[in-house]
């Protein structure tokens, strides 16, 4: 996996990526925006793994199957893969 994907997965494991709405709101010192998919005001890791992939993921997959999680979240999995929306 490319370094950028490994870094993003490490940030997810520590619950400190800008993909998480509650962390982004904390860094930017603002209120949590509602989810664009379900409209809830949750922004934690559980919500991200439940709402954004086409099939909900478990937290343990971050350690057990990082490539599967990267694919589900649309992150690059090979060196020249730009990433993007899951297919």
FIVEX-268198 format. One record per atom (N, C-alpha, C): residue number from 1; residue in one letter; atom name; z, x, y. Coordinates in nm, 4 decimals. Layout:
BEGIN
NUM,A,CA,Z,X,Y $
...
This chain:
BEGIN
1,X,N,0.0000,0.0842,-0.1186 $
1,X,CA,0.0000,0.0000,0.0000 $
1,X,C,0.0000,0.0882,0.1242 $
2,X,N,-0.0619,0.0403,0.2298 $
2,X,CA,-0.0604,0.1159,0.3555 $
2,X,C,0.0814,0.1245,0.4126 $
3,X,N,0.1021,0.2253,0.4936 $
3,X,CA,0.2341,0.2481,0.5525 $
3,X,C,0.2792,0.1277,0.6350 $
4,X,N,0.1891,0.0670,0.7099 $
4,X,CA,0.2264,-0.0469,0.7945 $
4,X,C,0.2809,-0.1636,0.7109 $
5,X,N,0.2235,-0.1857,0.5933 $
5,X,CA,0.2716,-0.2921,0.5054 $
5,X,C,0.4079,-0.2558,0.4484 $
6,X,N,0.4247,-0.1310,0.4067 $
6,X,CA,0.5548,-0.0881,0.3521 $
6,X,C,0.6633,-0.1000,0.4581 $
7,X,N,0.6301,-0.0656,0.5818 $
7,X,CA,0.7273,-0.0763,0.6920 $
7,X,C,0.7627,-0.2228,0.7158 $
8,X,N,0.6627,-0.3103,0.7180 $
8,X,CA,0.6888,-0.4530,0.7424 $
8,X,C,0.7743,-0.5133,0.6303 $
9,X,N,0.7488,-0.4739,0.5055 $
9,X,CA,0.8301,-0.5237,0.3939 $
9,X,C,0.9732,-0.4711,0.4041 $
10,X,N,0.9901,-0.3470,0.4465 $
10,X,CA,1.1245,-0.2922,0.4655 $
10,X,C,1.1974,-0.3678,0.5767 $
11,X,N,1.1255,-0.4013,0.6828 $
11,X,CA,1.1866,-0.4802,0.7911 $
11,X,C,1.2243,-0.6191,0.7417 $
12,X,N,1.1405,-0.6785,0.6576 $
12,X,CA,1.1738,-0.8097,0.6009 $
12,X,C,1.3001,-0.8017,0.5165 $
13,X,N,1.3102,-0.6963,0.4351 $
13,X,CA,1.4296,-0.6812,0.3500 $
13,X,C,1.5563,-0.6698,0.4344 $
14,X,N,1.5456,-0.6041,0.5501 $
14,X,CA,1.6622,-0.5878,0.6369 $
14,X,C,1.6770,-0.7034,0.7355 $
15,X,N,1.5838,-0.8002,0.7294 $
15,X,CA,1.5802,-0.9178,0.8165 $
15,X,C,1.5692,-0.8806,0.9636 $
16,X,N,1.4859,-0.7793,0.9921 $
16,X,CA,1.4648,-0.7347,1.1280 $
16,X,C,1.3172,-0.7253,1.1687 $
17,X,N,1.2273,-0.8057,1.1108 $
17,X,CA,1.0883,-0.7975,1.1573 $
17,X,C,1.0618,-0.8985,1.2680 $
18,X,N,0.9595,-0.8745,1.3458 $
18,X,CA,0.9224,-0.9706,1.4492 $
18,X,C,0.8526,-1.0922,1.3895 $
19,X,N,0.8300,-1.0927,1.2571 $
19,X,CA,0.7762,-1.2111,1.1905 $
19,X,C,0.8807,-1.3222,1.1851 $
20,X,N,1.0093,-1.2838,1.1905 $
20,X,CA,1.1170,-1.3828,1.1855 $
20,X,C,1.1450,-1.4342,1.3258 $
21,X,N,1.1358,-1.5639,1.3406 $
21,X,CA,1.1525,-1.6254,1.4719 $
21,X,C,1.2945,-1.6053,1.5265 $
22,X,N,1.3976,-1.6090,1.4415 $
22,X,CA,1.5330,-1.5913,1.4937 $
22,X,C,1.5562,-1.4485,1.5431 $
23,X,N,1.4957,-1.3494,1.4775 $
23,X,CA,1.5086,-1.2113,1.5245 $
23,X,C,1.4294,-1.1909,1.6538 $
24,X,N,1.3084,-1.2464,1.6601 $
24,X,CA,1.2264,-1.2341,1.7802 $
24,X,C,1.2968,-1.2990,1.8997 $
25,X,N,1.3594,-1.4145,1.8769 $
25,X,CA,1.4311,-1.4830,1.9844 $
25,X,C,1.5509,-1.4003,2.0310 $
26,X,N,1.6171,-1.3338,1.9358 $
26,X,CA,1.7321,-1.2499,1.9709 $
26,X,C,1.6878,-1.1304,2.0551 $
27,X,N,1.5785,-1.0654,2.0150 $
27,X,CA,1.5281,-0.9489,2.0876 $
27,X,C,1.4797,-0.9887,2.2268 $
28,X,N,1.4117,-1.1024,2.2367 $
28,X,CA,1.3565,-1.1471,2.3640 $
28,X,C,1.4554,-1.2299,2.4457 $
29,X,N,1.5753,-1.2512,2.3928 $
29,X,CA,1.6814,-1.3239,2.4614 $
29,X,C,1.6355,-1.4630,2.5057 $
30,X,N,1.5909,-1.5417,2.4071 $
30,X,CA,1.5436,-1.6777,2.4340 $
30,X,C,1.5829,-1.7680,2.3180 $
31,X,N,1.5574,-1.8956,2.3339 $
31,X,CA,1.5878,-1.9922,2.2277 $
31,X,C,1.4836,-1.9815,2.1162 $
32,X,N,1.5213,-2.0240,1.9966 $
32,X,CA,1.4300,-2.0213,1.8825 $
32,X,C,1.3258,-2.1305,1.8988 $
33,X,N,1.1991,-2.0927,1.8875 $
33,X,CA,1.0900,-2.1897,1.8939 $
33,X,C,1.0779,-2.2627,1.7613 $
34,X,N,1.0311,-2.3870,1.7630 $
34,X,CA,1.0136,-2.4585,1.6370 $
34,X,C,0.8992,-2.3982,1.5545 $
35,X,N,0.9088,-2.4133,1.4243 $
35,X,CA,0.8075,-2.3631,1.3313 $
35,X,C,0.6757,-2.4367,1.3560 $
36,X,N,0.5651,-2.3643,1.3534 $
36,X,CA,0.4356,-2.4272,1.3776 $
36,X,C,0.3893,-2.5107,1.2579 $
37,X,N,0.4471,-2.4868,1.1408 $
37,X,CA,0.4075,-2.5635,1.0223 $
37,X,C,0.4930,-2.6865,0.9993 $
38,X,N,0.6262,-2.6698,1.0085 $
38,X,CA,0.7132,-2.7821,0.9736 $
38,X,C,0.7901,-2.8387,1.0925 $
39,X,N,0.7944,-2.7675,1.2056 $
39,X,CA,0.8612,-2.8173,1.3248 $
39,X,C,1.0116,-2.7955,1.3280 $
40,X,N,1.0680,-2.7326,1.2246 $
40,X,CA,1.2128,-2.7078,1.2235 $
40,X,C,1.2462,-2.5891,1.3115 $
41,X,N,1.3701,-2.5836,1.3572 $
41,X,CA,1.4161,-2.4757,1.4436 $
41,X,C,1.4842,-2.3659,1.3633 $
42,X,N,1.4437,-2.3472,1.2397 $
42,X,CA,1.4949,-2.2372,1.1590 $
42,X,C,1.4006,-2.1199,1.1796 $
43,X,N,1.4506,-2.0015,1.1726 $
43,X,CA,1.3630,-1.8865,1.1888 $
43,X,C,1.4072,-1.7709,1.1023 $
44,X,N,1.4846,-1.7992,0.9982 $
44,X,CA,1.5370,-1.6928,0.9146 $
44,X,C,1.4408,-1.6558,0.8025 $
45,X,N,1.4804,-1.5581,0.7220 $
45,X,CA,1.3953,-1.5083,0.6142 $
45,X,C,1.3679,-1.6152,0.5099 $
46,X,N,1.4673,-1.6933,0.4748 $
46,X,CA,1.4474,-1.7996,0.3752 $
46,X,C,1.3415,-1.8988,0.4223 $
47,X,N,1.3465,-1.9341,0.5489 $
47,X,CA,1.2478,-2.0274,0.6033 $
47,X,C,1.1083,-1.9664,0.6007 $
48,X,N,1.0957,-1.8398,0.6381 $
48,X,CA,0.9652,-1.7735,0.6364 $
48,X,C,0.9064,-1.7728,0.4958 $
49,X,N,0.9864,-1.7371,0.3968 $
49,X,CA,0.9370,-1.7303,0.2593 $
49,X,C,0.9116,-1.8680,0.1996 $
50,X,N,0.9751,-1.9703,0.2526 $
50,X,CA,0.9568,-2.1060,0.2027 $
50,X,C,0.8378,-2.1747,0.2706 $
51,X,N,0.8127,-2.1455,0.3958 $
51,X,CA,0.7173,-2.2226,0.4737 $
51,X,C,0.5793,-2.1589,0.4888 $
52,X,N,0.5712,-2.0269,0.5001 $
52,X,CA,0.4431,-1.9668,0.5352 $
52,X,C,0.3495,-1.9343,0.4202 $
53,X,N,0.3941,-1.8811,0.3081 $
53,X,CA,0.2982,-1.8611,0.1984 $
53,X,C,0.2537,-1.9961,0.1424 $
54,X,N,0.1390,-1.9985,0.0741 $
54,X,CA,0.0919,-2.1236,0.0149 $
54,X,C,0.1875,-2.1711,-0.0942 $
55,X,N,0.2528,-2.0775,-0.1609 $
55,X,CA,0.3521,-2.1100,-0.2630 $
55,X,C,0.4835,-2.0446,-0.2204 $
56,X,N,0.5938,-2.1192,-0.2099 $
56,X,CA,0.7209,-2.0605,-0.1655 $
56,X,C,0.7617,-1.9405,-0.2519 $
57,X,N,0.8219,-1.8423,-0.1870 $
57,X,CA,0.8660,-1.7206,-0.2543 $
57,X,C,1.0169,-1.7112,-0.2544 $
58,X,N,1.0709,-1.6356,-0.3488 $
58,X,CA,1.2140,-1.6078,-0.3525 $
58,X,C,1.2396,-1.4738,-0.2848 $
59,X,N,1.3603,-1.4568,-0.2291 $
59,X,CA,1.3959,-1.3312,-0.1637 $
59,X,C,1.3849,-1.2125,-0.2584 $
60,X,N,1.4189,-1.2323,-0.3842 $
60,X,CA,1.4182,-1.1228,-0.4807 $
60,X,C,1.2794,-1.0639,-0.4998 $
61,X,N,1.1744,-1.1403,-0.4682 $
61,X,CA,1.0373,-1.0908,-0.4805 $
61,X,C,1.0108,-0.9739,-0.3844 $
62,X,N,1.0863,-0.9650,-0.2747 $
62,X,CA,1.0693,-0.8536,-0.1814 $
62,X,C,1.0939,-0.7198,-0.2499 $
63,X,N,1.1833,-0.7179,-0.3485 $
63,X,CA,1.2141,-0.5965,-0.4219 $
63,X,C,1.1355,-0.5882,-0.5524 $
64,X,N,1.1224,-0.7010,-0.6218 $
64,X,CA,1.0601,-0.7011,-0.7547 $
64,X,C,0.9079,-0.6998,-0.7510 $
65,X,N,0.8460,-0.7649,-0.6530 $
65,X,CA,0.7006,-0.7766,-0.6460 $
65,X,C,0.6528,-0.7628,-0.5011 $
66,X,N,0.6668,-0.6429,-0.4418 $
66,X,CA,0.6284,-0.6276,-0.3014 $
66,X,C,0.4798,-0.6502,-0.2762 $
67,X,N,0.3950,-0.6163,-0.3715 $
67,X,CA,0.2511,-0.6370,-0.3521 $
67,X,C,0.2197,-0.7864,-0.3487 $
68,X,N,0.2826,-0.8642,-0.4353 $
68,X,CA,0.2629,-1.0086,-0.4353 $
68,X,C,0.3087,-1.0724,-0.3050 $
69,X,N,0.4211,-1.0267,-0.2530 $
69,X,CA,0.4720,-1.0783,-0.1254 $
69,X,C,0.3775,-1.0402,-0.0117 $
70,X,N,0.3299,-0.9158,-0.0133 $
70,X,CA,0.2361,-0.8720,0.0909 $
70,X,C,0.1102,-0.9576,0.0893 $
71,X,N,0.0586,-0.9860,-0.0287 $
71,X,CA,-0.0608,-1.0710,-0.0385 $
71,X,C,-0.0306,-1.2124,0.0105 $
72,X,N,0.0844,-1.2663,-0.0287 $
72,X,CA,0.1207,-1.4032,0.0098 $
72,X,C,0.1383,-1.4171,0.1609 $
73,X,N,0.1861,-1.3122,0.2255 $
73,X,CA,0.2080,-1.3164,0.3704 $
73,X,C,0.0866,-1.2676,0.4497 $
74,X,N,-0.0186,-1.2277,0.3799 $
74,X,CA,-0.1400,-1.1844,0.4483 $
74,X,C,-0.1337,-1.0434,0.5018 $
75,X,N,-0.0480,-0.9586,0.4449 $
75,X,CA,-0.0398,-0.8195,0.4872 $
75,X,C,-0.1402,-0.7366,0.4078 $
76,X,N,-0.1805,-0.6231,0.4598 $
76,X,CA,-0.2759,-0.5360,0.3920 $
76,X,C,-0.2140,-0.4811,0.2634 $
77,X,N,-0.2930,-0.4772,0.1571 $
77,X,CA,-0.2424,-0.4247,0.0295 $
77,X,C,-0.3154,-0.2984,-0.0149 $
78,X,N,-0.4307,-0.2694,0.0439 $
78,X,CA,-0.5007,-0.1447,0.0166 $
78,X,C,-0.5230,-0.0716,0.1471 $
79,X,N,-0.5583,0.0532,0.1377 $
79,X,CA,-0.5669,0.1385,0.2558 $
79,X,C,-0.6589,0.0846,0.3647 $
80,X,N,-0.7737,0.0298,0.3281 $
80,X,CA,-0.8694,-0.0152,0.4300 $
80,X,C,-0.8756,-0.1660,0.4429 $
81,X,N,-0.7785,-0.2351,0.3853 $
81,X,CA,-0.7690,-0.3807,0.3955 $
81,X,C,-0.7016,-0.4127,0.5289 $
82,X,N,-0.7656,-0.4901,0.6180 $
82,X,CA,-0.7050,-0.5207,0.7464 $
82,X,C,-0.5926,-0.6243,0.7365 $
83,X,N,-0.5774,-0.6891,0.6194 $
83,X,CA,-0.4771,-0.7941,0.6081 $
83,X,C,-0.5303,-0.9215,0.6673 $
84,X,N,-0.4463,-1.0159,0.6860 $
84,X,CA,-0.4889,-1.1425,0.7443 $
84,X,C,-0.4353,-1.2585,0.6647 $
85,X,N,-0.4917,-1.3733,0.6861 $
85,X,CA,-0.4441,-1.4947,0.6204 $
85,X,C,-0.4656,-1.4857,0.4705 $
86,X,N,-0.3681,-1.5366,0.3939 $
86,X,CA,-0.3850,-1.5353,0.2486 $
86,X,C,-0.5011,-1.6229,0.2070 $
87,X,N,-0.5704,-1.5800,0.1036 $
87,X,CA,-0.6868,-1.6576,0.0587 $
87,X,C,-0.6530,-1.7482,-0.0566 $
